[in-house]
Amino acid sequence: MQKKRAFFKEAVKNIKTSGTIVPSSKYLIKKMLKTVDFSNTKIVVEYGSGNGIITKEILKKLDKNGKLICFEINNEFYNHLLKINDSRLIVVNESSENINLVINKLNIIEVDCIISSLPLTNIPDQISINILKQSYLQLKKNGVFLQYQYSLTYFKKLKEIYKNVDLEFEIRNLPPAFIYICKKI
Ligand SMILES: C[S@@+](CC[C@H](N)C(=O)[O-])C[C@H]1O[C@@H](n2cnc3c(N)ncnc32)[C@H](O)[C@@H]1O
């Protein structure tokens, strides 16, 4: 599963929910995570962890007392993520739509940062909007919501929710990707 071929096979089989056929590039991951102040970040949520390529990089940077809660609906990817041996990691086989339920169950008050690989444009609009609104509610003040996408379709919708949205672009990814950096002010 670590290999790109295994990701490709599973992603193609579920192209509607995976939204891609290759995992994120190291350049995209580096650019995304550079925007997070890990010295001030303890509780991180990741949406759509896939084969864990971003998950492992988050864990490298996360505080030793931190927590990373990963949402993944694909059973193959979920089972693969369970093999990552790190006591700070919690993997749930749930849709990101249920962030409020999962966070409450874990007795977490608020989240510092959400890092999303969800293919928002493949998900029904109402569900995507619901996920974005729920995410906003779970974030602490000054918390950050990060999302990469292959188009700017969601820029306006994110701006309506977060007001403060910055944009980065990474060409060294297949396909090249925009990164939305949304701050809860
Ligand atoms: C574009 S892939 C990203 C994989 C990996 N994070 C990366 O960047 O290479 C999107 C992932 O989101 C997952 N996914 C799609 N809809 C989801 C949802 N509602 N909740 C949680 N995960 C979801 C898919 O199963 C897939 O693994």
The ligand as an SDF file (V2000), in Angstrom:
LIG
                    3D

 27 29  0  0  0  0  0  0  0  0999 V2000
   -7.4780   12.8900   -2.9010 C   0  0  0  0  0  0  0  0  0  0  0  0
   -7.4810   11.4780   -1.7890 S   0  0  0  0  0  0  0  0  0  0  0  0
   -6.2320   12.0360   -0.6760 C   0  0  0  0  0  0  0  0  0  0  0  0
   -5.3340   10.9720   -0.1380 C   0  0  0  0  0  0  0  0  0  0  0  0
   -4.0980   11.5000    0.6080 C   0  0  0  0  0  0  0  0  0  0  0  0
   -4.4490   12.3000    1.7470 N   0  0  0  0  0  0  0  0  0  0  0  0
   -3.2270   12.3080   -0.3200 C   0  0  0  0  0  0  0  0  0  0  0  0
   -3.2130   13.5480   -0.2000 O   0  0  0  0  0  0  0  0  0  0  0  0
   -2.5570   11.7050   -1.1720 O   0  0  0  0  0  0  0  0  0  0  0  0
   -9.0040   11.7720   -0.9380 C   0  0  0  0  0  0  0  0  0  0  0  0
   -9.3230   10.8150    0.1920 C   0  0  0  0  0  0  0  0  0  0  0  0
  -10.5170   11.2660    0.8460 O   0  0  0  0  0  0  0  0  0  0  0  0
  -11.2990   10.1430    1.2360 C   0  0  0  0  0  0  0  0  0  0  0  0
  -12.6840   10.6280    1.4380 N   0  0  0  0  0  0  0  0  0  0  0  0
  -13.5840   10.9970    0.4840 C   0  0  0  0  0  0  0  0  0  0  0  0
  -14.7160   11.4500    1.0430 N   0  0  0  0  0  0  0  0  0  0  0  0
  -14.5290   11.4000    2.3960 C   0  0  0  0  0  0  0  0  0  0  0  0
  -15.3260   11.7690    3.5200 C   0  0  0  0  0  0  0  0  0  0  0  0
  -16.5570   12.2590    3.3710 N   0  0  0  0  0  0  0  0  0  0  0  0
  -14.8030   11.6070    4.7640 N   0  0  0  0  0  0  0  0  0  0  0  0
  -13.5490   11.0970    4.9330 C   0  0  0  0  0  0  0  0  0  0  0  0
  -12.7470   10.7120    3.9020 N   0  0  0  0  0  0  0  0  0  0  0  0
  -13.2250   10.8690    2.6520 C   0  0  0  0  0  0  0  0  0  0  0  0
  -11.1080    9.1650    0.0730 C   0  0  0  0  0  0  0  0  0  0  0  0
  -11.4160    7.8450    0.4380 O   0  0  0  0  0  0  0  0  0  0  0  0
   -9.6100    9.3820   -0.2360 C   0  0  0  0  0  0  0  0  0  0  0  0
   -8.8040    8.5120    0.5070 O   0  0  0  0  0  0  0  0  0  0  0  0
  1  2  1  0
  2  3  1  0
  2 10  1  0
  3  4  1  0
  4  5  1  0
  5  6  1  0
  5  7  1  0
  7  8  2  0
  7  9  1  0
 10 11  1  0
 11 12  1  0
 11 26  1  0
 12 13  1  0
 13 14  1  0
 13 24  1  0
 14 15  1  0
 14 23  1  0
 15 16  2  0
 16 17  1  0
 17 18  1  0
 17 23  2  0
 18 19  1  0
 18 20  2  0
 20 21  1  0
 21 22  2  0
 22 23  1  0
 24 25  1  0
 24 26  1  0
 26 27  1  0
M  CHG  2   2   1   9  -1
M  END
$$$$
